[in-house]
Amino acid sequence: MKLFKTFSIAVMVSAIAISCDDFGDLNVDPNNPSAAKTELLLTNAQRSISDVVSATSPILYVQYMSETQYDDGAKYSTVQFDFNGWYSGPLQDLEEIIKLNSDEATAGDMISGGSNANQIAAARIMKVYFFQMIVERWGPAPYSEALKGADNLRPAYDSQDAIFTDLLSELSEAIAQFDGGVGPTGDILFDGDVDSWKAFANALRVRMALRLADANSSVARSTFESAASGVITSDVMYPYLAEAANQNPWYARFQTRTDYAISDVFVDYLKGIQDPRLLMYAEPAPNFDDGDGVVEFSDIAGMPYDTQDPGAITNAEVSFPSRFIGGGGPGVGIQNAPLPIITVAEMHFAMAEAGARGWNLPVGDAPTHYALGIKASMEQWGVFDQAAYDAYMAQAEVAYNAANYKKSIGTQKWVALFPNGYEAWAEWRRLDYPVLVPHSGALNTSGQIPVRHAYPTSEVQLNSENYQAAVSQLGGDTEAIKLYWDKN
């Protein structure tokens, strides 16, 4: 696992005799840099990935987990979500990296962050990662006019297809932009390795191509076929540290509260097919744990997702998310447990679907990649055993069904994406598998699992004209309106 680089500024004070006329430039403070350190900006932007991969709302939408006390989230009570922090935080940091390395007046001072071209390319790729998350949550969003600061406080919203088109161009151009110079420093994901950055960008291209498969099949296919041979060959994980400032958010949540448990929907499905990953996803429920120190299927009990009184169910009756994602409770979770950003298993499932659609694959076919996706996921969680795997794959529920590839791939992708809620939510919306039943006590207007997030109130108040134009594109601003790539 790559670790965060720790940056600090040491200030040393000593008595120094200086002549009264040797004060230097009074307009320059030597203790405060006049330009931002781009390596720090990259680190800061990458740290925001944690907020994507550890988010709780989509975990509830796809029914990986249930709430144990206050179940408003599981009942979809919140439909408006604020996107402003993404623009003022990581996206602004990344834009600043690009600006400082592109401007001839400042580019020469940025070499501590790596070559100018490599810094720009990495920042462009990270911007795509965050903008894709935004457009897949809200739909039309500020894009081409965003990040202008005081020059444009009311940016227009670009259409979903326009954003996707430009994001794909950004990834292709960024891959080509990397040069032979020093890789980006301050890089907590790849430690400045340019080849890893290129593979990550290609994996994002493949992910986006599948997202567009039913909305723009020609662009989706051409994108996939040009990217598929260059994707990641090892899992990209977020590298938490065993320290409070950079610890796994699930670990932090479970130090003082126990608000989330593995849902009965997820547990019952995995138990039904004796999926060994469940033993890594969940902790034993105290009332069912036989105390032998070995986690078995009989030790796991799901928390009812659809219950009107979750508080009546005690902690001893249910299984919490496992220590391996940071959960489990005080003294149980692993503080620096990594969380997946994008995995080899996901890439194999993407290859499987592309093959099922008749797209050209670098190697193999749909059934082969489907099987490899399950194997890679089991290897990711350390539960792969050849004999057990063969028996698992022989089950009718698991065996690849070419006649309904969306069910086979969608269901197994749901299993493998745990606990990456936003990616699982996007793929559930797109593939419509597994079939999930909304909470019977849903508090949102539609009574259905949300398929998008509504815009923040601040946009209604402060950017009204552009907000109204975006709402017109969508046909409303509710959680029930499907985004343009969600065609099923």
C-alpha positions, 0 to 999 in steps of 0.5 A, a space after each residue: 500500500 502506498 502511504 501518504 507523504 507527510 509534509 510539514 514546515 519547520 520554523 526555526 527562530 534564532 538571534 541573528 545580527 543584521 545590518 539596519 539597511 539589509 532587510 531584503 524585499 519587504 513585500 516578500 514573506 520568506 515564511 509563506 510561499 507566494 505560490 501554492 505548492 502543487 504537490 500539496 494541492 494534488 495530495 489534498 484533492 486526492 484525499 477527497 476520493 475518500 468521501 466518494 468511496 466511503 459514502 453512506 447514502 448509496 450504500 443504503 440505496 443498493 442495500 449493502 447495509 441497513 440503518 440500526 437506529 435512525 433509518 431516515 437514510 434507508 427511507 430516502 428522506 434526503 433528496 437534495 444534496 450539495 455539490 458545491 464542496 466538490 467545486 470549491 475543494 478538489 476540483 479547484 485544487 486541480 484547476 490550480 495545478 493546471 493553471 500554475 503549470 500552464 502559465 509561462 510566468 509560474 510553470 518554472 517554479 512548479 518543478 517540485 511537483 514533477 514535470 509540468 506536463 505530468 502534473 497537468 495530465 494527472 490533474 486532468 484525470 483526477 478532474 474527470 474522476 470527480 466530474 463523472 461522480 457529479 454528473 452521475 449523481 445530479 445530471 446536468 451540472 456546471 462544467 465548461 463555465 465552472 471553476 472561474 472564481 469571481 469571473 463567473 459566480 453563476 456558471 451555466 449547466 452543461 448537458 449530460 452528454 456534453 459533459 461525458 463527451 468532454 470527459 472522454 476527450 480529457 482522458 485521451 488527451 491526458 494519457 497522451 500528455 504525459 512525458 518522460 519527466 518526473 512523475 507528479 509528486 504528492 501523489 498518494 495513489 500511484 507515487 508518481 508512476 506515470 504508467 499507473 496513471 495511464 492505466 487508471 485513466 484507461 480504466 475510467 474510460 472503460 467504466 464510462 464507456 459501459 455507462 454510455 452503452 445504452 445511451 450512445 453505443 457507437 461512442 461507447 464501443 469506440 471508447 471501450 475498444 481503444 482503452 481496454 488493452 491498457 487498463 489496470 492490472 492491480 486494484 486501485 485502493 485508497 490508502 488510509 493510515 493508522 492515525 486519526 487524521 487520515 483514518 478509514 471513515 468506517 473505522 471512525 464511524 464505529 468508534 462511537 456509534 453503531 449506525 450501520 449493519 450489513 443488510 438482510 437483503 445482502 446477507 440472505 443472497 450471499 448465504 443462499 449461494 454460500 459466497 465466501 466473500 460474505 465472511 470478509 464483508 461482515 462480522 459475526 453477530 454476537 447472538 449467533 457467534 459460536 465463539 470458535 474464532 472462525 467466521 462461518 455463515 451461521 455466524 452472520 445475521 443481516 439487519 432487516 432493511 425494511 423495518 419500521 422500528 430498527 431500534 427494537 433490534 439489538 446490536 447482538 442480533 445483527 452483523 456489522 460491516 467487517 473490520 476489513 473495511 474499517 467497521 466492526 465496532 470499537 477495538 475491532 476495525 482496522 484503522 488503515 483498512 483500504 477501500 476500493 476505488 477501481 478494481 481488476 474485478 470491475 474491469 473483468 466484468 466490464 470486459 464480459 459485458 462488452 463481449 456480450 454486446 459484441 464489442 471487440 475484446 483484447 483477449 477472451 470472451 464474455 463467459 471467460 471474463 465473467 468467471 475471471 471477475 468473480 475470481 479476481 473479487 475473491 482474490 481481492 478479499 483473500 478467499 479464493 480456493 480453486 475447488 470451492 470456486 469451481 463448486 461456486 461457479 457450478 451453481 445455477 444462480 451463479 453460472 453465466 447466462 448469455 441470454 440474460 447477461 445483464 442479470 448475471 453480470 449485474 448481480 455479480 458486479 453488485 456483490 463484487 463492488 462492495 463497499 463502493 456505494 456510488 459505483 454500485 448505485 450507478 451500475 444498479 441503475 444502468 443494469 437494473 440488477 439485482 432486483 431491489 425492493 424499496 423500503 416500504 416506509 419510504 419518505 421521498 415523494 416517489 416511494 422508490 429508490 432514488 435514481 439521482 440526487 436533486 440540486 442543492 437549495 443554494 443553486 435555486 437561490 443563487 444561480 436560479 436562471 441556470 438552475 431552471 435551464 438544467 431542470 428544463 433539460 431533465 424535466 424536473 428536479 426530483 430523485 425519481 428522474 432517470 439520467 440520460 444513460 439510465 435507459 432500462 
